Amino acid sequence: MRKGVLKDPEIADLFYKDDPEELFIGLHEIGHGSFGAVYFATNAHTSEVVAIKKMSYSGKQTHEKWQDILKEVKFLRQLKHPNTIEYKGCYLK
């Protein structure tokens, strides 16, 4: 990630500020791909069962990878169809 990139309100708005490790319990991996791993978890406050995709990004990787992550998050936010899962949010750690 480029220094100061989350100072851009449009980009900062893509990510929740809460700590996902405090919000979700019972995480266990159910799959993985090129961007990261997918986990089964339960929302500790609502008991809702969710799937969480942890994407790997250290901030020292290429600008292109950061752009790919932003593109995926923006796409998932717009995706609304009865045959797909509902996008709940994104956390950056």
N, CA and C atoms as an extended XYZ file, in Angstrom:
279
Properties=species:S:1:pos:R:3:atomname:S:1:resname:S:1:resid:I:1 pbc="F F F"
N         0.839       -1.163        0.000 N   MET     1
C         0.000        0.000        0.000 CA  MET     1
C         0.887        1.230        0.000 C   MET     1
N         0.505        2.174       -0.775 N   ARG     2
C         1.267        3.415       -0.794 CA  ARG     2
C         0.996        4.209        0.469 C   ARG     2
N         2.017        4.872        0.945 N   LYS     3
C         1.890        5.675        2.156 CA  LYS     3
C         0.798        6.722        1.965 C   LYS     3
N        -0.113        6.789        2.937 N   GLY     4
C        -1.170        7.786        2.901 CA  GLY     4
C        -2.357        7.436        2.038 C   GLY     4
N        -2.385        6.239        1.461 N   VAL     5
C        -3.463        5.904        0.533 CA  VAL     5
C        -4.824        5.895        1.228 C   VAL     5
N        -4.894        5.533        2.510 N   LEU     6
C        -6.177        5.523        3.204 CA  LEU     6
C        -6.612        6.916        3.642 C   LEU     6
N        -5.813        7.914        3.360 N   LYS     7
C        -6.226        9.292        3.602 CA  LYS     7
C        -7.220        9.733        2.538 C   LYS     7
N        -7.254        9.010        1.432 N   ASP     8
C        -8.236        9.268        0.382 CA  ASP     8
C        -9.586        8.761        0.891 C   ASP     8
N       -10.572        9.643        1.106 N   PRO     9
C       -11.851        9.220        1.684 CA  PRO     9
C       -12.562        8.145        0.869 C   PRO     9
N       -12.420        8.189       -0.447 N   GLU    10
C       -13.069        7.190       -1.297 CA  GLU    10
C       -12.498        5.797       -1.041 C   GLU    10
N       -11.196        5.705       -0.842 N   ILE    11
C       -10.561        4.417       -0.563 CA  ILE    11
C       -10.806        4.013        0.884 C   ILE    11
N       -10.680        4.940        1.815 N   ALA    12
C       -10.902        4.631        3.234 CA  ALA    12
C       -12.315        4.123        3.465 C   ALA    12
N       -13.277        4.611        2.683 N   ASP    13
C       -14.674        4.197        2.820 CA  ASP    13
C       -14.892        2.728        2.454 C   ASP    13
N       -13.947        2.123        1.746 N   LEU    14
C       -14.073        0.716        1.359 CA  LEU    14
C       -13.816       -0.232        2.525 C   LEU    14
N       -13.193        0.258        3.591 N   PHE    15
C       -12.740       -0.607        4.679 CA  PHE    15
C       -13.373       -0.213        6.008 C   PHE    15
N       -13.837       -1.226        6.763 N   TYR    16
C       -14.315       -0.989        8.126 CA  TYR    16
C       -13.127       -0.729        9.033 C   TYR    16
N       -13.349        0.032       10.075 N   LYS    17
C       -12.266        0.383       11.002 CA  LYS    17
C       -12.143       -0.605       12.165 C   LYS    17
N       -13.187       -1.419       12.406 N   ASP    18
C       -13.188       -2.365       13.521 CA  ASP    18
C       -12.137       -3.449       13.333 C   ASP    18
N       -11.779       -4.104       14.416 N   ASP    19
C       -10.832       -5.213       14.375 CA  ASP    19
C       -11.613       -6.501       14.120 C   ASP    19
N       -11.423       -7.142       12.967 N   PRO    20
C       -12.193       -8.353       12.663 CA  PRO    20
C       -11.937       -9.490       13.651 C   PRO    20
N       -10.786       -9.500       14.294 N   GLU    21
C       -10.496      -10.563       15.257 CA  GLU    21
C       -11.333      -10.427       16.520 C   GLU    21
N       -11.901       -9.246       16.756 N   GLU    22
C       -12.810       -9.053       17.878 CA  GLU    22
C       -14.261       -9.272       17.470 C   GLU    22
N       -14.561       -9.154       16.186 N   LEU    23
C       -15.935       -9.278       15.706 CA  LEU    23
C       -16.341      -10.704       15.357 C   LEU    23
N       -15.377      -11.544       14.990 N   PHE    24
C       -15.700      -12.881       14.502 CA  PHE    24
C       -15.029      -13.950       15.344 C   PHE    24
N       -15.751      -15.052       15.541 N   ILE    25
C       -15.226      -16.170       16.329 CA  ILE    25
C       -15.322      -17.459       15.517 C   ILE    25
N       -14.561      -18.450       15.932 N   GLY    26
C       -14.634      -19.770       15.314 CA  GLY    26
C       -14.099      -19.839       13.898 C   GLY    26
N       -13.127      -19.009       13.564 N   LEU    27
C       -12.581      -19.024       12.212 CA  LEU    27
C       -11.882      -20.344       11.914 C   LEU    27
N       -12.247      -20.945       10.775 N   HIS    28
C       -11.456      -22.059       10.258 CA  HIS    28
C       -11.486      -22.011        8.733 C   HIS    28
N       -10.340      -22.323        8.150 N   GLU    29
C       -10.155      -22.189        6.705 CA  GLU    29
C       -11.012      -23.197        5.952 C   GLU    29
N       -11.689      -22.702        4.900 N   ILE    30
C       -12.497      -23.578        4.051 CA  ILE    30
C       -12.023      -23.558        2.601 C   ILE    30
N       -11.050      -22.705        2.281 N   GLY    31
C       -10.505      -22.658        0.925 CA  GLY    31
C        -9.469      -21.564        0.801 C   GLY    31
N        -8.737      -21.589       -0.312 N   HIS    32
C        -7.752      -20.535       -0.551 CA  HIS    32
C        -7.529      -20.369       -2.047 C   HIS    32
N        -7.017      -19.190       -2.399 N   GLY    33
C        -6.766      -18.869       -3.797 CA  GLY    33
C        -5.576      -17.948       -3.923 C   GLY    33
N        -5.475      -17.275       -5.060 N   SER    34
C        -4.297      -16.456       -5.332 CA  SER    34
C        -4.213      -15.210       -4.453 C   SER    34
N        -5.342      -14.661       -4.019 N   PHE    35
C        -5.339      -13.460       -3.184 CA  PHE    35
C        -5.255      -13.760       -1.700 C   PHE    35
N        -5.648      -14.964       -1.282 N   GLY    36
C        -5.650      -15.276        0.144 CA  GLY    36
C        -6.515      -16.475        0.450 C   GLY    36
N        -6.956      -16.570        1.704 N   ALA    37
C        -7.727      -17.719        2.168 CA  ALA    37
C        -9.143      -17.291        2.542 C   ALA    37
N       -10.084      -18.255        2.466 N   VAL    38
C       -11.471      -18.028        2.861 CA  VAL    38
C       -11.736      -18.832        4.126 C   VAL    38
N       -12.378      -18.171        5.087 N   TYR    39
C       -12.645      -18.778        6.385 CA  TYR    39
C       -14.137      -18.769        6.687 C   TYR    39
N       -14.584      -19.787        7.390 N   PHE    40
C       -15.912      -19.866        7.975 CA  PHE    40
C       -15.802      -19.207        9.346 C   PHE    40
N       -16.773      -18.383        9.731 N   ALA    41
C       -16.733      -17.734       11.042 CA  ALA    41
C       -18.142      -17.361       11.473 C   ALA    41
N       -18.256      -16.917       12.713 N   THR    42
C       -19.521      -16.452       13.262 CA  THR    42
C       -19.321      -15.051       13.816 C   THR    42
N       -20.262      -14.162       13.505 N   ASN    43
C       -20.221      -12.812       14.053 CA  ASN    43
C       -20.512      -12.915       15.549 C   ASN    43
N       -19.591      -12.465       16.377 N   ALA    44
C       -19.713      -12.598       17.832 CA  ALA    44
C       -20.883      -11.797       18.401 C   ALA    44
N       -21.330      -10.758       17.698 N   HIS    45
C       -22.407       -9.906       18.207 CA  HIS    45
C       -23.784      -10.344       17.730 C   HIS    45
N       -23.870      -10.859       16.501 N   THR    46
C       -25.179      -11.195       15.922 CA  THR    46
C       -25.399      -12.691       15.754 C   THR    46
N       -24.363      -13.498       15.917 N   SER    47
C       -24.385      -14.955       15.700 CA  SER    47
C       -24.596      -15.330       14.237 C   SER    47
N       -24.471      -14.369       13.340 N   GLU    48
C       -24.607      -14.643       11.911 CA  GLU    48
C       -23.375      -15.410       11.421 C   GLU    48
N       -23.611      -16.459       10.638 N   VAL    49
C       -22.524      -17.232       10.041 CA  VAL    49
C       -22.076      -16.507        8.779 C   VAL    49
N       -20.763      -16.335        8.638 N   VAL    50
C       -20.214      -15.591        7.505 CA  VAL    50
C       -19.017      -16.322        6.909 C   VAL    50
N       -18.685      -15.937        5.694 N   ALA    51
C       -17.435      -16.367        5.067 CA  ALA    51
C       -16.535      -15.140        5.026 C   ALA    51
N       -15.287      -15.320        5.406 N   ILE    52
C       -14.336      -14.217        5.437 CA  ILE    52
C       -13.178      -14.548        4.512 C   ILE    52
N       -12.887      -13.629        3.618 N   LYS    53
C       -11.738      -13.801        2.737 CA  LYS    53
C       -10.612      -12.924        3.257 C   LYS    53
N        -9.530      -13.548        3.689 N   LYS    54
C        -8.355      -12.806        4.141 CA  LYS    54
C        -7.410      -12.666        2.959 C   LYS    54
N        -7.221      -11.429        2.517 N   MET    55
C        -6.336      -11.178        1.389 CA  MET    55
C        -4.975      -10.754        1.912 C   MET    55
N        -3.951      -11.291        1.330 N   SER    56
C        -2.587      -10.996        1.761 CA  SER    56
C        -2.074       -9.741        1.068 C   SER    56
N        -1.654       -8.785        1.873 N   TYR    57
C        -1.020       -7.583        1.333 CA  TYR    57
C        -0.191       -6.955        2.433 C   TYR    57
N         1.097       -6.841        2.215 N   SER    58
C         1.986       -6.340        3.263 CA  SER    58
C         2.275       -4.848        3.141 C   SER    58
N         1.872       -4.238        2.053 N   GLY    59
C         2.187       -2.830        1.843 CA  GLY    59
C         3.498       -2.635        1.108 C   GLY    59
N         4.274       -3.692        1.012 N   LYS    60
C         5.561       -3.606        0.315 CA  LYS    60
C         5.465       -4.226       -1.076 C   LYS    60
N         4.276       -4.677       -1.419 N   GLN    61
C         4.097       -5.311       -2.713 CA  GLN    61
C         3.794       -4.259       -3.771 C   GLN    61
N         3.571       -4.712       -4.963 N   THR    62
C         3.432       -3.795       -6.085 CA  THR    62
C         2.152       -2.966       -6.019 C   THR    62
N         2.220       -1.828       -6.640 N   HIS    63
C         1.051       -0.967       -6.798 CA  HIS    63
C        -0.043       -1.733       -7.543 C   HIS    63
N         0.360       -2.573       -8.484 N   GLU    64
C        -0.605       -3.352       -9.270 CA  GLU    64
C        -1.416       -4.291       -8.376 C   GLU    64
N        -0.769       -4.946       -7.417 N   LYS    65
C        -1.499       -5.850       -6.521 CA  LYS    65
C        -2.489       -5.058       -5.664 C   LYS    65
N        -2.085       -3.903       -5.164 N   TRP    66
C        -2.990       -3.056       -4.387 CA  TRP    66
C        -4.192       -2.653       -5.237 C   TRP    66
N        -3.971       -2.295       -6.494 N   GLN    67
C        -5.067       -1.934       -7.389 CA  GLN    67
C        -5.997       -3.122       -7.629 C   GLN    67
N        -5.440       -4.328       -7.741 N   ASP    68
C        -6.257       -5.539       -7.902 CA  ASP    68
C        -7.153       -5.760       -6.686 C   ASP    68
N        -6.613       -5.539       -5.496 N   ILE    69
C        -7.404       -5.691       -4.272 CA  ILE    69
C        -8.529       -4.660       -4.240 C   ILE    69
N        -8.221       -3.411       -4.545 N   LEU    70
C        -9.250       -2.369       -4.571 CA  LEU    70
C       -10.337       -2.687       -5.590 C   LEU    70
N        -9.925       -3.181       -6.756 N   LYS    71
C       -10.891       -3.529       -7.797 CA  LYS    71
C       -11.826       -4.644       -7.318 C   LYS    71
N       -11.277       -5.653       -6.643 N   GLU    72
C       -12.105       -6.753       -6.146 CA  GLU    72
C       -13.082       -6.268       -5.079 C   GLU    72
N       -12.618       -5.440       -4.160 N   VAL    73
C       -13.499       -4.924       -3.108 CA  VAL    73
C       -14.628       -4.100       -3.721 C   VAL    73
N       -14.311       -3.236       -4.661 N   LYS    74
C       -15.337       -2.417       -5.315 CA  LYS    74
C       -16.342       -3.287       -6.068 C   LYS    74
N       -15.853       -4.332       -6.731 N   PHE    75
C       -16.739       -5.243       -7.456 CA  PHE    75
C       -17.675       -5.966       -6.492 C   PHE    75
N       -17.133       -6.506       -5.410 N   LEU    76
C       -17.949       -7.253       -4.450 CA  LEU    76
C       -19.015       -6.370       -3.807 C   LEU    76
N       -18.694       -5.112       -3.571 N   ARG    77
C       -19.676       -4.187       -2.987 CA  ARG    77
C       -20.871       -3.978       -3.909 C   ARG    77
N       -20.639       -4.036       -5.213 N   GLN    78
C       -21.707       -3.791       -6.178 CA  GLN    78
C       -22.498       -5.044       -6.528 C   GLN    78
N       -21.942       -6.199       -6.248 N   LEU    79
C       -22.552       -7.466       -6.646 CA  LEU    79
C       -23.801       -7.745       -5.822 C   LEU    79
N       -24.940       -7.779       -6.489 N   LYS    80
C       -26.203       -8.076       -5.819 CA  LYS    80
C       -27.016       -8.975       -6.741 C   LYS    80
N       -27.149      -10.226       -6.339 N   HIS    81
C       -27.880      -11.199       -7.140 CA  HIS    81
C       -28.361      -12.304       -6.215 C   HIS    81
N       -29.551      -12.860       -6.461 N   PRO    82
C       -30.067      -13.905       -5.564 CA  PRO    82
C       -29.207      -15.174       -5.519 C   PRO    82
N       -28.373      -15.391       -6.522 N   ASN    83
C       -27.548      -16.603       -6.555 CA  ASN    83
C       -26.130      -16.388       -6.029 C   ASN    83
N       -25.872      -15.231       -5.414 N   THR    84
C       -24.539      -14.971       -4.860 CA  THR    84
C       -24.663      -14.635       -3.375 C   THR    84
N       -23.546      -14.743       -2.680 N   ILE    85
C       -23.550      -14.367       -1.272 CA  ILE    85
C       -23.648      -12.855       -1.148 C   ILE    85
N       -24.087      -12.387       -0.001 N   GLU    86
C       -24.194      -10.950        0.246 CA  GLU    86
C       -22.874      -10.428        0.799 C   GLU    86
N       -22.360       -9.398        0.172 N   TYR    87
C       -21.124       -8.766        0.638 CA  TYR    87
C       -21.432       -8.005        1.917 C   TYR    87
N       -20.631       -8.229        2.959 N   LYS    88
C       -20.859       -7.587        4.255 CA  LYS    88
C       -19.873       -6.471        4.552 C   LYS    88
N       -18.648       -6.579        4.057 N   GLY    89
C       -17.680       -5.544        4.355 CA  GLY    89
C       -16.260       -6.025        4.187 C   GLY    89
N       -15.339       -5.107        4.413 N   CYS    90
C       -13.926       -5.382        4.226 CA  CYS    90
C       -13.128       -4.713        5.339 C   CYS    90
N       -12.117       -5.408        5.795 N   TYR    91
C       -11.246       -4.905        6.858 CA  TYR    91
C        -9.817       -4.912        6.356 C   TYR    91
N        -9.067       -3.918        6.717 N   LEU    92
C        -7.664       -3.838        6.346 CA  LEU    92
C        -6.844       -3.882        7.617 C   LEU    92
N        -5.912       -4.822        7.662 N   LYS    93
C        -5.118       -4.983        8.871 CA  LYS    93
C        -3.653       -4.907        8.556 C   LYS    93
